[in-house]
Amino acid sequence: MKICRFIHIGKSLNNKRKTIYLSPPHLNGKEINFIKDAINSNWIAPLGPHVDQFENEMAEYIGINYATALSSGTAALHLALNVIGVKSDDYVFCSDLTFVATVNAIKYLDAKPIFIDSEESSWNMCPKSLEKAFKKYHPKAIIVSDIYGQSADYNSISEICNNYQVPIIEDAAESLGAEYNDRKCGSFGDMSILSFNGNKIITTSGGGMLLSNNQDYITKAKKLATQSKEEAIHYQHTQIGYNYRMSNILAALGRAQLKSLNNYVDKRRSIFEYYYNNLKDINDITFMPEIKDGKSSRWLSVILLKEKTYDDIGKPIKVFEKEGIETRPIWKPMHLQPIFFGTPLYHNLLNPLSKDLFDHGLCLPSGSSLTNNDMDKIIDILIKEINGNN
């Protein structure tokens, strides 16, 4: 009986061990007041004053004229492609190194993705590879993903797309708070999208936003997002629409989170610097670079283990997991995903850079609530694993 009790207590203590997540939500304490206001006003259903204010405040922060708050970043991508007029069998260029939602939105419209490789200075879309793809295809649109808190090279990409008169959709789901040439990420596309998923730098639990300086684009997107209801006293619909709007409660949460965004960016950048200063002298480790004239939000701190293969990297990930620490490989390139086998990939090097990054990349915990003690533990484990536990 005593033995059973001892085991039970041991399990309870183990379950209470602090888990260090990759990028958990970080509440600032203001959220409850905003949410209470939404509840007390009885605006809890989709739309409401907090939605309007969240759109205005985020548009002002990004430096864009118009915005619409939505149920997810994926919904924003889907609407952006729809508004541009992407249809079945149209080509859409997109980043190869990205999260699958980017490509799923293209497939929702039965369009054809063409993957563009990464470039070394930012790990985002390679302008030279993009130029090669334009020699063969004329896409309806291009989706550029700003990964891990870093802007793409929009000076070069915008010039190429302007020459071919193809609109850019900026997938800034991972780069809110980042900058390039003193402009915020989310301001470079003809349309841009944000995500407020639970692992993003600020969160609305689940949600996203579509932004543009083109008022007509946002007007059309809002109509599509509300089941394409026509202006009539009855429910009348002349095109297929979607249920994509954000609720007033989630927008209230987003407004509170937005007040801490700059602080969260500063903290994540300091986390990256702490990792860098403690690991830079280890020969096997290199860090994700910061693009020239850019300021990464360092949504995630990402390293390359140059002497390790993808299979090797799985070993420290399992060790971290046993210690209650969440880490993961970087995004698996889209051209390697089974559902997209056979999709063309354009790259400028002998081998795709996106695959090389995937083979050697590791994402470290980067949440803005991370402590120095947390990072010291992570660094110690990583060094031991690199040195073979010697």
Beta strands, then each sheet from edge to edge (+ up, - down):
strand 1: 66-70
strand 2: 91-95
strand 3: 112-116
strand 4: 141-145
strand 5: 168-171
strand 6: 179-180
strand 7: 183-184
strand 8: 191-195
strand 9: 208-212
strand 10: 285-287
strand 11: 294-295
strand 12: 301-305
strand 13: 328-329
strand 14: 345-346
strand 15: 361-364
sheet 1: 1+ 9- 8+ 5+ 4+ 2+ 3+ 14+
sheet 2: 7+ 6- 11+
sheet 3: 10+ 12- 15+ 13-
end
